[in-house]
Amino acid sequence: MNDVHVEKAKQEEQFMVLVNNLPDLVSLLDKDFRYIFVNKTVLKLTNSSSDFFVGKTIYDLGFPEQFIKDHEKHLIYVFEKGVTSTFTTVSELPQVGLGLRTYQITLVPIMDKDGKRVETVLNTAKDITEKQEVERELNDHIHELQELSGNLVNKNRQLQDFAHIVSHNLRSPMSNLISLMGIYENEKTQEQKDFLIKKIAEVTRSFSQTIDELTEVVKIRQDKGIEFHPNKFEDTVEHIKTILNTQIQLSNTTIICNFKECDSIRYPKVYLESILQNLITNSIKYRSKDRALIIEMTSKKLDDGILFICKDNGMGIDLKRFGDKIFGMNKTFHLNLDSRGMGLFITRNQIESLGGSISVESEPEKGAEFSIVFG
């Protein structure tokens, strides 16, 4: 029997040596939330004796109110359920001028000798302030890398667009011009020469328009100093309706606006007018022959910007076939003779250059809904 007591005392001594040398703050609480024991790590950190803690409750030591509430809730749960509970809270240690620190607390139930009820609770607290700061910095870096990755994807897409311009939109008309000029030089009749001159003029105009459009896109991407001004959505739409009056009248188009939730935006005036004009023009170009065109425009405030929606009841687009190309350069999806596929390409570049985004929902013969988030 004596040997048993000796062995038990030895084990308790070894356990206390272990607990006292743990880097975590360890304490033992009774059912009244009174401290029965605190390890030497607590005493060393707070520069206190055990008498400062032992015999006092969590309410007596000047802990912050939230720290007390968190402990109270979880201690009640552990004493009632007899299960371990872990939570995170913020506190300032008594008599320590470290300021508020973040702790991960683990409460472990210690059962009575019969194993029927919780007699005490072992409380371990790990200071995770630095760990959380490192995690925040890591998350910030991850966010920056994600943004950088997104920018690289956009840049890669832009390079592909410009590669398409060089390989097709510039080279093809130039080849046509060279061929037409060769035929013209060898042509004998004036009638045929006149005909070829007209064709050369057509190709030249198309070539010039492509150059102008390319210049516009480059300008958008390089224009970092563009000024922002307050703009009323309604005033902007009315201005565009004046510019497009003939097209709107001839196409029997009705434009309905609802800007009650957000009536204005701080944005470059020239960009806003260009974006909305391109959306309206796009709807008119791809209107249905079976019904009068109705364009609905709405706006609302978001936490990180302004949402602008332009919805029409036109021909619509098969997004399953063309969804990945709709905002590409020179991408057209209907047989309109005046379609060049530049409007949405330029619109997307204008929006993205200022931190925004544009998306579309559409089905054939069910119209299209363009959603713009102005950043």
GUGU-921011 format. One record per residue (C-alpha): x, y, z; residue in three letters. Coordinates in pm, whole numbers, plus 32768, in hexadecimal, padded with zeros to 4 digits. Example, Ala and Ser with C-alpha at 12.3 -4.5 7.8 and 13.67 -1.06 7.14 Angstrom:
<sites>
+------+------+------+-----+
|   px |   py |   pz | res |
+------+------+------+-----+
| 84CE | 7E3E | 830C | ALA |
| 8557 | 7F96 | 82CA | SER |
+------+------+------+-----+
</sites>
This chain:
<sites>
+------+------+------+-----+
|   px |   py |   pz | res |
+------+------+------+-----+
| 8000 | 8000 | 8000 | MET |
| 8119 | 80EC | 8056 | ASN |
| 81BA | 809E | 7F09 | ASP |
| 8075 | 8100 | 7E5B | VAL |
| 806B | 824C | 7F11 | HIS |
| 81D7 | 828B | 7EC2 | VAL |
| 819F | 823D | 7D53 | GLU |
| 806A | 831C | 7D47 | LYS |
| 8122 | 843A | 7DEF | ALA |
| 823E | 8410 | 7CF9 | LYS |
| 814E | 841E | 7BD2 | GLN |
| 80A3 | 8555 | 7C5D | GLU |
| 81F5 | 85FB | 7C8C | GLU |
| 825A | 85A8 | 7B26 | GLN |
| 810B | 862C | 7AA9 | PHE |
| 8138 | 8773 | 7B65 | MET |
| 8299 | 879D | 7AD9 | VAL |
| 820C | 8769 | 797D | LEU |
| 80E8 | 885C | 79AF | VAL |
| 81C3 | 8968 | 7A4A | ASN |
| 82B7 | 895C | 7928 | ASN |
| 81B6 | 896D | 7815 | LEU |
| 81C7 | 8AAB | 7741 | PRO |
| 804B | 8AC4 | 7750 | ASP |
| 7F89 | 8B6A | 786A | LEU |
| 7EEE | 8A51 | 7939 | VAL |
| 7DF4 | 8A6D | 7A56 | SER |
| 7CF3 | 899B | 7B0C | LEU |
| 7B94 | 8A1E | 7B58 | LEU |
| 7A81 | 8999 | 7C3A | ASP |
| 790A | 899E | 7BF8 | LYS |
| 78F6 | 8B04 | 7C7E | ASP |
| 79F9 | 8B6B | 7B78 | PHE |
| 7AF6 | 8B9D | 7C90 | ARG |
| 7C68 | 8B69 | 7C53 | TYR |
| 7CF4 | 8A3D | 7D0C | ILE |
| 7E44 | 8A39 | 7C5E | PHE |
| 7F0F | 8B01 | 7B60 | VAL |
| 805A | 8A8A | 7ACC | ASN |
| 81A6 | 8B40 | 7AEA | LYS |
| 8186 | 8BC4 | 7985 | THR |
| 805A | 8C94 | 79F3 | VAL |
| 810F | 8D10 | 7B2B | LEU |
| 824C | 8D67 | 7A6C | LYS |
| 8191 | 8E1D | 7957 | LEU |
| 80B9 | 8EE9 | 7A48 | THR |
| 81D1 | 8F17 | 7B47 | ASN |
| 80E2 | 8E9B | 7C55 | SER |
| 80D5 | 8D9D | 7D6D | SER |
| 7FDA | 8C81 | 7D6B | SER |
| 7F14 | 8D39 | 7E7C | ASP |
| 7EB5 | 8E41 | 7D78 | PHE |
| 7DEC | 8D3A | 7CB7 | PHE |
| 7D9C | 8C15 | 7D9E | VAL |
| 7C53 | 8C3F | 7E55 | GLY |
| 7BD4 | 8D4B | 7D66 | LYS |
| 7AD6 | 8D23 | 7C4D | THR |
| 7AF0 | 8D91 | 7AE3 | ILE |
| 7A18 | 8EBC | 7B47 | TYR |
| 7B0E | 8F3B | 7C50 | ASP |
| 7C4B | 8F77 | 7B83 | LEU |
| 7BED | 9096 | 7A9F | GLY |
| 7BD3 | 8FD1 | 795C | PHE |
| 7B20 | 907E | 7839 | PRO |
| 79A8 | 904E | 782B | GLU |
| 79AD | 8F86 | 76E7 | GLN |
| 7ABB | 8E9F | 7771 | PHE |
| 79E1 | 8E58 | 78A0 | ILE |
| 78A9 | 8E1C | 77CB | LYS |
| 7962 | 8D2B | 76E7 | ASP |
| 79F2 | 8C68 | 780F | HIS |
| 78A8 | 8C61 | 78C9 | GLU |
| 77E9 | 8BD6 | 779D | LYS |
| 78E7 | 8AC5 | 7753 | HIS |
| 7923 | 8A69 | 78C1 | LEU |
| 77AD | 8A34 | 78F5 | ILE |
| 77A6 | 8958 | 77C0 | TYR |
| 78D2 | 8885 | 7830 | VAL |
| 784E | 8857 | 7995 | PHE |
| 76F5 | 87F4 | 7911 | GLU |
| 775B | 8716 | 77EB | LYS |
| 78A7 | 868D | 7863 | GLY |
| 794F | 86C8 | 7713 | VAL |
| 7A7F | 8792 | 76A7 | THR |
| 7A42 | 88EC | 7611 | SER |
| 7B32 | 89C8 | 754C | THR |
| 7AFA | 8B36 | 74F2 | PHE |
| 7BB5 | 8C76 | 74A0 | THR |
| 7B9C | 8DB6 | 7569 | THR |
| 7C52 | 8EFE | 75A8 | VAL |
| 7CD4 | 8F69 | 76FC | SER |
| 7DD5 | 9034 | 77B8 | GLU |
| 7E8B | 8F7A | 78CB | LEU |
| 7E76 | 900E | 7A29 | PRO |
| 7FA4 | 90E2 | 7A8D | GLN |
| 803F | 90BE | 7932 | VAL |
| 8063 | 91E6 | 7848 | GLY |
| 805A | 911B | 7708 | LEU |
| 7F0C | 91A0 | 7696 | GLY |
| 7DFB | 90C6 | 7603 | LEU |
| 7E6F | 8F73 | 758C | ARG |
| 7DB8 | 8E5C | 74D6 | THR |
| 7DA5 | 8D0B | 7586 | TYR |
| 7D32 | 8BB3 | 751D | GLN |
| 7C8F | 8B1C | 7651 | ILE |
| 7C56 | 89A8 | 768A | THR |
| 7B7E | 8937 | 77AD | LEU |
| 7BA5 | 87C7 | 7812 | VAL |
| 7AB0 | 872A | 790D | PRO |
| 7B4B | 8672 | 7A36 | ILE |
| 7A55 | 8572 | 7ABD | MET |
| 7A29 | 850D | 7C2A | ASP |
| 7AAE | 83BE | 7CA5 | LYS |
| 7968 | 8312 | 7C46 | ASP |
| 7972 | 83A7 | 7AE9 | GLY |
| 780B | 8424 | 7B08 | LYS |
| 782F | 859D | 7B11 | ARG |
| 7928 | 86AB | 7AB5 | VAL |
| 79E4 | 8713 | 7BEB | GLU |
| 7AD8 | 8810 | 7B57 | THR |
| 7B3D | 8897 | 7A04 | VAL |
| 7C9F | 88AD | 7982 | LEU |
| 7CCE | 89F6 | 78C8 | ASN |
| 7DEC | 8A1C | 77CE | THR |
| 7E23 | 8B63 | 7714 | ALA |
| 7F0A | 8B89 | 75E8 | LYS |
| 7F6F | 8CE6 | 7576 | ASP |
| 7F2D | 8CE8 | 73FF | ILE |
| 7F4E | 8E5F | 73C5 | THR |
| 8089 | 8E44 | 72F0 | GLU |
| 8002 | 8D13 | 723D | LYS |
| 7EC6 | 8DD0 | 71DB | GLN |
| 7F94 | 8EF9 | 7165 | GLU |
| 8068 | 8E12 | 708D | VAL |
| 7F2A | 8D72 | 7003 | GLU |
| 7E99 | 8ECB | 6FB4 | ARG |
| 7FD8 | 8F2F | 6F01 | GLU |
| 7FD9 | 8DE3 | 6E48 | LEU |
| 7E6E | 8E13 | 6DDE | ASN |
| 7EC1 | 8F75 | 6D6B | ASP |
| 7FE0 | 8EEC | 6C9A | HIS |
| 7EFF | 8DDB | 6C0E | ILE |
| 7DFD | 8EE5 | 6BB3 | HIS |
| 7F0B | 8FB6 | 6B0B | GLU |
| 7F84 | 8E85 | 6A4C | LEU |
| 7E20 | 8E35 | 69E1 | GLN |
| 7DF6 | 8F99 | 6963 | GLU |
| 7F46 | 8F83 | 68B2 | LEU |
| 7EDE | 8E36 | 681B | SER |
| 7D96 | 8ECF | 67A6 | GLY |
| 7E52 | 8FF4 | 670E | ASN |
| 7F3D | 8F06 | 665C | LEU |
| 7E13 | 8E46 | 65D0 | VAL |
| 7D80 | 8F8F | 6554 | ASN |
| 7ECC | 8FF7 | 64BF | LYS |
| 7EEC | 8EA6 | 6414 | ASN |
| 7D8F | 8ECA | 6382 | ARG |
| 7DE5 | 9029 | 6308 | GLN |
| 7F21 | 8FA3 | 6263 | LEU |
| 7E50 | 8E9B | 61B6 | GLN |
| 7D5F | 8FA9 | 613F | ASP |
| 7E7A | 907A | 60B2 | PHE |
| 7F19 | 8F46 | 6016 | ALA |
| 7DCD | 8F0E | 5F66 | HIS |
| 7DD3 | 9077 | 5EEE | ILE |
| 7F30 | 9053 | 5E5F | VAL |
| 7EF6 | 8EFD | 5DC3 | SER |
| 7DA0 | 8F43 | 5D2E | HIS |
| 7D0F | 909F | 5D4E | ASN |
| 7E47 | 9155 | 5CD6 | LEU |
| 7EF5 | 9055 | 5BFC | ARG |
| 7DBF | 8FEA | 5B38 | SER |
| 7D56 | 9147 | 5AC0 | PRO |
| 7EC0 | 9199 | 5A77 | MET |
| 7EDC | 9060 | 599F | SER |
| 7D96 | 90BF | 58F3 | ASN |
| 7E1B | 921A | 58A9 | LEU |
| 7F5C | 918E | 5816 | ILE |
| 7E99 | 9098 | 573E | SER |
| 7DA4 | 91A1 | 56C4 | LEU |
| 7EC0 | 928F | 5673 | MET |
| 7F6E | 917C | 55AB | GLY |
| 7E31 | 9139 | 54E5 | ILE |
| 7DFB | 92AF | 54B0 | TYR |
| 7F59 | 92DF | 5423 | GLU |
| 7F21 | 91CA | 5326 | ASN |
| 7DBD | 922E | 52C8 | GLU |
| 7D8E | 92CA | 516D | LYS |
| 7C27 | 934D | 516C | THR |
| 7BC5 | 9489 | 5225 | GLN |
| 7A7B | 93EF | 528D | GLU |
| 7B28 | 92D7 | 5347 | GLN |
| 7C22 | 93CB | 53DC | LYS |
| 7B03 | 949F | 5462 | ASP |
| 7A65 | 9369 | 54F5 | PHE |
| 7BAE | 9306 | 559A | LEU |
| 7BDE | 9464 | 5626 | ILE |
| 7A8D | 9445 | 56D7 | LYS |
| 7AF5 | 92F6 | 5768 | LYS |
| 7C44 | 9383 | 57D7 | ILE |
| 7B8D | 94A6 | 587F | ALA |
| 7AA8 | 93B2 | 5939 | GLU |
| 7BCB | 92E0 | 59B9 | VAL |
| 7C8A | 941C | 5A19 | THR |
| 7B62 | 94A3 | 5AE1 | ARG |
| 7B3E | 9355 | 5B96 | SER |
| 7CB4 | 934D | 5BD6 | PHE |
| 7CAB | 94B1 | 5C5F | SER |
| 7B83 | 945F | 5D41 | GLN |
| 7C3C | 9333 | 5DCF | THR |
| 7D6B | 940D | 5E19 | ILE |
| 7C89 | 9510 | 5EC4 | ASP |
| 7BE6 | 9401 | 5F99 | GLU |
| 7D35 | 936C | 5FF9 | LEU |
| 7DB2 | 94C6 | 6057 | THR |
| 7C7F | 94F6 | 6133 | GLU |
| 7CC2 | 93B0 | 61EF | VAL |
| 7E31 | 9407 | 6224 | VAL |
| 7DCB | 9561 | 62A0 | LYS |
| 7CD8 | 94C8 | 639A | ILE |
| 7DE7 | 93E6 | 642A | ARG |
| 7EE5 | 94FF | 6445 | GLN |
| 7DFE | 9611 | 64C2 | ASP |
| 7E55 | 9607 | 6636 | LYS |
| 7E1B | 9777 | 6679 | GLY |
| 7CB3 | 978C | 6604 | ILE |
| 7BDD | 9866 | 66E7 | GLU |
| 7AA8 | 97F4 | 67A6 | PHE |
| 7971 | 98CE | 67BD | HIS |
| 7811 | 98A8 | 684F | PRO |
| 771C | 982B | 6745 | ASN |
| 75A3 | 9803 | 6758 | LYS |
| 753E | 96C1 | 66AA | PHE |
| 73FB | 975B | 662C | GLU |
| 74AE | 988A | 6597 | ASP |
| 75AB | 97A7 | 64ED | THR |
| 749A | 96CF | 6452 | VAL |
| 73DA | 9802 | 63DB | GLU |
| 7518 | 9887 | 6339 | HIS |
| 754C | 973B | 6285 | ILE |
| 73DF | 9730 | 6217 | LYS |
| 7416 | 9882 | 6172 | THR |
| 754C | 9802 | 60BD | ILE |
| 749E | 96C1 | 604D | LEU |
| 734C | 9763 | 600F | ASN |
| 7332 | 96F4 | 5EA3 | THR |
| 7394 | 958A | 5EEF | GLN |
| 72A3 | 957B | 6014 | ILE |
| 7183 | 9606 | 5F47 | GLN |
| 71BE | 952A | 5E16 | LEU |
| 71DF | 93F0 | 5EEB | SER |
| 70AA | 9444 | 5FBC | ASN |
| 7177 | 941C | 60FA | THR |
| 70F4 | 9467 | 6257 | THR |
| 71F0 | 94AB | 636D | ILE |
| 7171 | 9483 | 64D2 | ILE |
| 724D | 94FB | 65F3 | CYS |
| 7236 | 94C4 | 6769 | ASN |
| 7352 | 956A | 6826 | PHE |
| 729E | 959D | 6973 | LYS |
| 7388 | 94BD | 6A3B | GLU |
| 74C1 | 9565 | 69B1 | CYS |
| 7496 | 9697 | 68D6 | ASP |
| 75FF | 9701 | 68A3 | SER |
| 7766 | 968C | 688C | ILE |
| 78BE | 972A | 68A4 | ARG |
| 795F | 96BA | 675F | TYR |
| 7A11 | 9746 | 662D | PRO |
| 78FA | 97EA | 6564 | LYS |
| 7982 | 9784 | 6410 | VAL |
| 799D | 9617 | 647D | TYR |
| 7841 | 9608 | 6516 | LEU |
| 77A5 | 969C | 63DC | GLU |
| 7868 | 95AD | 62FD | SER |
| 7809 | 947C | 63CE | ILE |
| 7694 | 94C9 | 63DA | LEU |
| 768E | 9532 | 626B | GLN |
| 7731 | 93EA | 6205 | ASN |
| 7632 | 9324 | 62D1 | LEU |
| 750B | 93DB | 6233 | ILE |
| 759F | 93C4 | 60D5 | THR |
| 75E2 | 9251 | 610B | ASN |
| 7476 | 9217 | 616C | SER |
| 73F9 | 92D6 | 603B | ILE |
| 74DE | 9213 | 5F50 | LYS |
| 7469 | 90C4 | 5FD6 | TYR |
| 72F8 | 9110 | 6003 | ARG |
| 71F4 | 900C | 5FA8 | SER |
| 7123 | 9031 | 5E6E | LYS |
| 6FF9 | 8F97 | 5F26 | ASP |
| 6FC9 | 90A0 | 6035 | ARG |
| 700A | 920B | 6085 | ALA |
| 7154 | 923E | 613B | LEU |
| 7143 | 9292 | 62AD | ILE |
| 7281 | 92E9 | 636B | ILE |
| 7272 | 92F4 | 64E9 | GLU |
| 7385 | 9399 | 65B4 | MET |
| 73A5 | 9384 | 672F | THR |
| 74AF | 93CB | 6833 | SER |
| 74F0 | 937A | 69A0 | LYS |
| 7601 | 93AD | 6AA2 | LYS |
| 76E4 | 928F | 6B0B | LEU |
| 77D8 | 927A | 6C2D | ASP |
| 78FD | 9298 | 6B3E | ASP |
| 786E | 935E | 6A1D | GLY |
| 773A | 939C | 6948 | ILE |
| 7677 | 929A | 6881 | LEU |
| 75E7 | 930F | 6735 | PHE |
| 7502 | 922A | 666D | ILE |
| 749B | 9254 | 6501 | CYS |
| 7390 | 915B | 6493 | LYS |
| 72E7 | 9137 | 6340 | ASP |
| 71EE | 9051 | 6293 | ASN |
| 72B8 | 9029 | 6157 | GLY |
| 733F | 8F00 | 6094 | MET |
| 7415 | 8E85 | 61B4 | GLY |
| 7559 | 8DBE | 61A1 | ILE |
| 75A1 | 8C4B | 61BE | ASP |
| 7698 | 8C5C | 62E0 | LEU |
| 76D7 | 8AE6 | 62D2 | LYS |
| 7775 | 8B1C | 617C | ARG |
| 77FE | 8C7C | 619B | PHE |
| 7817 | 8CC9 | 6311 | GLY |
| 7994 | 8CCB | 6318 | ASP |
| 79AA | 8DAF | 61E7 | LYS |
| 789C | 8EB2 | 6221 | ILE |
| 798B | 8FC2 | 6299 | PHE |
| 7AA2 | 8F69 | 61A8 | GLY |
| 7B16 | 9047 | 608D | MET |
| 7A62 | 9021 | 5F3F | ASN |
| 7979 | 8F16 | 5FCB | LYS |
| 781C | 8F22 | 5F30 | THR |
| 7702 | 8E2C | 5F6B | PHE |
| 75F7 | 8E9C | 5E73 | HIS |
| 75F4 | 8EF2 | 5D03 | LEU |
| 75CB | 906D | 5D24 | ASN |
| 768E | 9112 | 5C0C | LEU |
| 76F6 | 9235 | 5CED | ASP |
| 777C | 9157 | 5E04 | SER |
| 78F5 | 916D | 5E38 | ARG |
| 790C | 90D7 | 5F95 | GLY |
| 79C0 | 9204 | 602A | MET |
| 78BC | 92A8 | 610C | GLY |
| 78BC | 91A7 | 6225 | LEU |
| 7A34 | 9178 | 6205 | PHE |
| 7A73 | 92EB | 623F | ILE |
| 7968 | 92F8 | 634F | THR |
| 7A0B | 91DB | 640F | ARG |
| 7B61 | 9282 | 63F5 | ASN |
| 7AD7 | 93CD | 6474 | GLN |
| 7A2C | 9328 | 659E | ILE |
| 7B4E | 9242 | 65FD | GLU |
| 7C50 | 9358 | 65DB | SER |
| 7BA4 | 9405 | 6702 | LEU |
| 7B84 | 92D0 | 67DD | GLY |
| 7A25 | 9265 | 6777 | GLY |
| 7990 | 9134 | 66CE | SER |
| 7883 | 90E0 | 65D1 | ILE |
| 77BE | 8F9E | 65A1 | SER |
| 7692 | 8F2E | 64D3 | VAL |
| 756A | 8E43 | 64F1 | GLU |
| 74B4 | 8DEB | 63B1 | SER |
| 73FA | 8CE3 | 62EB | GLU |
| 7397 | 8CE3 | 617C | PRO |
| 7255 | 8DA8 | 6146 | GLU |
| 7242 | 8DFF | 62B8 | LYS |
| 730F | 8F3C | 62B2 | GLY |
| 744E | 8F8F | 636C | ALA |
| 749D | 901E | 64C2 | GLU |
| 75EE | 90C9 | 64F3 | PHE |
| 7660 | 9100 | 665A | SER |
| 7773 | 91FC | 669F | ILE |
| 781C | 9226 | 67EE | VAL |
| 78C2 | 937B | 67F3 | PHE |
| 79ED | 9361 | 68DC | GLY |
+------+------+------+-----+
</sites>
